[in-house]
Amino acid sequence: MKKTKQSISLIQRKIWQECRRIKDKPIVDCYTCNAKNLLGSNKQLGHMWSKGSLTCLLKYELDILEWQCSRCNIWGGGMGADFYKRKLSEIGKKRMNELENIRNQSTKAYDFFLTLLEKYSSM
């Protein structure tokens, strides 16, 4: 019997759930403003760069994901400049350069996502 492939959108939903699980902590404050103890729809996992501008290599990269309030993530467009500045101070210029270089690379999304899901599921 032939094994059917999972749809890429299903794999991405599973990866996103794993990202949220890995990044979660008991008390979550907004990464880009002073909002404290985020809950419910006000607790959103935001990207340093617009998700739409990212290749599959960075869409679920843990180094560019942080919890944000809905004001920053939605209405503030992710507060990219503030996010970048804080992240740069945390991970350093070398890692930031690596991430920026990855933005220009591409790969086969389906295979990459399967590998990433396996990696994150085991964390």
Secondary structure, 3 states (H helix, E strand, C coil): CCCCCCCHHHHHHHHHHHHHHHHCCCCCCCCCCCCCCCCHHHCEEEECCCHHHCCHHHHCCHHHEEEECHHHHHHCCCCHHHHHHHHHHHHHHHHHHHHHHHCCCCCCHHHHHHHHHHHHHCC
